[in-house]
Amino acid sequence: MQALEVCGLVKTYHSVAAVRGISFAVRPGEIFALVGPNGAGKSTTLKMAATILTPTSGSASVFGLDLRRDAARVREIISYLPEEAGAYKALTGRQYLDFMSALACADEGAARRAAAFAQKVCGLEGRLDSKVKSYSKGMTRKLLLARAVMTGPRLAILDEPTSGLDVINAMEIRRMLKGMAAQGMSILLSSHNMLEIESLADRVAIMDHGALLDSGPVAELKARHAAADLEEVFARIVS
């Protein structure tokens, strides 16, 4: 059973087609990346996978659960981190994680375990009792990523998880993601950073104008397009 299976997925806004009949699958324990220029349809695809947007047509399922018919059950086993997500700035990092775990978990014991796990993986041990408003962008992003994985979702959907981060913080986020995948979590993410995706993703799908143009492991894509790296593959396909 696939972690996510997408078949002929379409999303239109009035007369504009944001996503045009794409199909792909994310395997259990895999990091699968959607890449493409601005307006390619990546974020729209992630939002449909996260049950935030309803597809116009086509089908998609998460571990066998239909995104339309079983949306409530899908939300119990996924997490979603938007590109522009924010945290409550008046809370400390610890208070934020405690609050979010209480919202996400059915009982106090599960909430405590989720918060403790998030505190461990976020890498902010010395700053968890500082207000979020004092955090750098990189620190905030690590806090938000910890929130996204605190309940151990079977599928994490992450939109530009390292957007705007410096090299060190981006490396730490990538380390966190690889660690989660190694423990069995499936990850669907989008990114504009081709070099990052080349080192992070097991497989990549390249989108433009709402269509999926090519997909596969990075090495296979480079060989198919006689390219030295993923940036060159991307430039050749999109241009």
N, C-alpha and C positions, 0 to 999 in steps of 0.2 A: 504494500500500500504506500502511495506517495504522500509525502508531507503536504504538498500542495499540487493539485493538478488543474491546469487551466486549459480549456478547450474552446477555441473560437470566440474568445471574450471580446465584446464590443461595448464601448461607452460613448454615447453621443449626447451633446448638449445642444438642444434645439437642432440646428442643421449642421453642427460642427462635430466631426468624429474625432474624439480624443484618443480612443483606442480602437484599432481596426482588426478585429478577428484574430487575436494572438493566441498561441498555444505553447505551453511549456510545462515542465514539471520540476518540482523541487524534491529531492530525495531525503529520506530521514538522515539526520546528522550532517547535512550538507550545507555549505555556504554558497548560495546562488545569488549572483549579482545582475541587476538590470542597469545597463549603462546607455547613455544617449545624450544628445544635446538638450538644451532647455526646450520645453514644449514637446518632447518626444512621446510623452504619455506614461513615463515611469511612475510619477507620484499618483496619478489616477489609477494605475494598475495596483499599486500598493494599497491604496485606499479601498479598492474593491476586494482585495484579498483580506483586508482587515474588517470587512463588513460595514465600512463607513459609507461607501457608495454602493448602490445597487447596479449591477450590470444591465445594459440595455438588452443584450442578448448574449448567447453563449452560456457556458457553464464553468463552474469552478468548485472544487471540494478541498477540504483540509482534513487529512487522515480519514477520508471517506465521508465526511460530513458536508452536505451541500451548503454553499454559502448563502443561498436564499432561504431554503426550507429549514435549515438547521442553524441559522445565524446565532441564536442565543447559545447553543452548545459550542459552536466554533469559538465564540468569544471567551469561553471558559478555558480554552487550551492554547490561545495565541496571546501575543502582546504586540503593541504597535507604538513606535516612536516617530512622531513627525519631525520633519527637518527643523521647524520653528518652535518646537516644544519649549516650555518654560517651567520653572519651579516657583513655589511660593517664597518670595524673597524675604518675608518677615520671619520665616521659620528658620531654625538651624537645619543643617543637613540631616541630623539624626531625627529631629521632629518631623521633617518632610517624609523621610522613609517610614517612620512609624505611622504617620497619617495615611500614606498611600497603601501601606500593607494592610491597615485596618479596613480600608475601602475594598481592597482586592480579595481579602480572605474571609471565609465563612465563620471562623471562630478565632478566639484570642490566641490559642496555641499556634495555629497556622500563621497568624499575623506576626507573632513574635519570631517564629522561625524565618519567615520571609524577610522581615526587617534585619535580622541578624545576618542573613545571607547577603543582603544588599550592602550592609555596612562592611562586610568582609571583601566583597568583590570590587567596590567602588574605588578603593585605593586612596581614601580621604581620611585615614585614621586620625591624623592630627588636626583636622579641620571640621569634623562632624559636628562639633558644638559651636561652630561659628555660623552666623547668619548667612543664608544663601546669597543675600545681596552683596556680600563681601567676596564671593567666589569669582574667579576668572571664568571666561567662556569654557575653557577646557575642563575646569573643575565641575562646572554646572553640567556639562555634557556627560561626564563620567557619572555624576549623581543620577541623571536622567536614564542613562543606560542601565545602571544598577536597578533603578525602579522598573525598567522594562523587563528585566530578567528575574526579578526577585521571587516570582511565584513558580519559576521553572517551567515556562511555557514550552509546549512541544514545538511551536513555530514562533519565532520572533521576526517581526516585520519592521525594518529599520530604514528610514528615509534619510540619506546623507548623514550617517552616524558620526563622521569626523569633519563635517563641514566647518570651515573657518578655524580649525584647530592648528596649533603649531606642531612641529615634527614630533616632539616628545610626547605630547598628549595624544596625537594621532596614533603613535606607536603603541601606547598603553591601551587605547581603545581596541586596536587590532588584536593585541594580546588577549584582552578580555573576550573578544568574539571567538578567537580560535580556541580558547579554553572552553567556552560554552559549547561549541560544536564538537569538541573532543569528548565532551560528556554526553553527547547524544542530541543536543538541541539543534533543530533545523533553523536556518537563518536565510531570510530573503531580504536583500538590501539593495539600495540604489546608491550610486556615487558618480561624480564627475572625474574622480581621480583615477586615471587608468593604471598608473604605476602601483597605487595602493591595491586596486582590485586584482592586478596581476599576482601580487604576493598573498592575497587573502582568499580569493574565491576559488572554489572547486570547479565551478562552471559559470559561464558568463553568457548573457543574452544581450544583443545590441539592438536598440530600438531607435526609430526616427519617424516622425510624423504619424505616430500611433501604430506603426507596424513593427513587427519583429523581423529584423533583416538576417540575422544569423545567430547561432548559439553553439556552445560546446565548451570543453576544457580550453584553457588559455593556450596550451601547447598545440592543440589541434587547430585552433583558430589561426595561430601564427603560421603554422605549416600550410594551411589551406589558402591563406592570402599572401604567402611568401613575405612575411613581415618579421621585423626584428623584435618588436614588442607589441603590447596591446594598444598603445597609442597609435601606432602605425596601422594596425588592423582597423581600429575605429575610424581613423581618417580616410582610409581607402573605402570602407563600406559606406560611411555616411556621405562622403563627397560624391 
